[in-house]
Amino acid sequence: MTYCLGIKIEQGLVCLSDGRITSGRQVTSARKFSLHGPDGAEFCIMTSGLRSLRDKTVAYLDRALSSKTKSPGIATMLDAVDAYGKCLRQVAREDRAALRSSDLSFNLHAIVAGQMPEDEAPTMFLVYPEGNWIEVEQRTPYLSIGATAYGKPILDRALSHETGLKTALKLAYLSFDSSRTSSSDVGFPIDLTILPSGERHWRTVHYEYDDLLEQRIWWNEHITRLARDMPDGPWVEALLPDQGGNRLSLVIEE
């Protein structure tokens, strides 16, 4: 399992991917984020699923992009996701039956993101194992793959298309932290990447567990304090009648 998150806001794109790889009882780390295409016109791919499927699909894509005779023209992100989808379907034709005979599923999901020369703005797509895709939309400005359930609530509550880039980076980390806390298959290291609107080059950083110790301690302390300081609900009087007294009072002026 893994956790990869892509956010699209007015100020650009934010991408986060964890680096934990689990195989039975073995835990290793590997990068699940990669950039493809020429300098200044790169798009990123983040994946969830069998590592062998990712490596083969990305290798086919890089071969197609570097081909002098058969290279697909990548003028828009629609071209990019179409090129990735063709490589994915080729791998599916070659490997799906063998995987099925070993009781394995063809389970490669991907987020493909960026801005190509003819795109008016950055965008991203979620590509399913069958090669079909959906594009991120303004009402729900994020896409996630892997262990997605735990990181969704904070995004659904706090993220919007108008959210600033600095806040979106914090929400991306907190979404990952929630997934890491609740799922043993998600963990450090992480790759955090942005493509600001109006720029053509990705900015990427890599963090290990101890690098974000301050943020992790701050969040744990404050979320615990917020739960403690929240106004008491009616359940306190009903269930704990001797411990009331912290309810929020509403005053209505006539």
Secondary structure, 3 states (H helix, E strand, C coil): CCEEEEEEECCEEEEEEECEEEECCEEEECCCEEEECCCCCCEEEEEECCHHHHHHHHHHHHHHHHCCCCCCCCCCHHHHHHHHHHHHHHHHHHHHHHHHHCCCCCCCEEEEEECCCCCCCCEEEEECCCCCEEECCCCCCEEEEECCCCCHHHHHHHCCCCCCHHHHHHHHHHHHHHHHHHCCCCCCCEEEEEEECCCCCCEEEEECHHHHHHHHHHHHHHHHHHHHHCCCCHHHHHHCHHHCCCCCCCCCCC
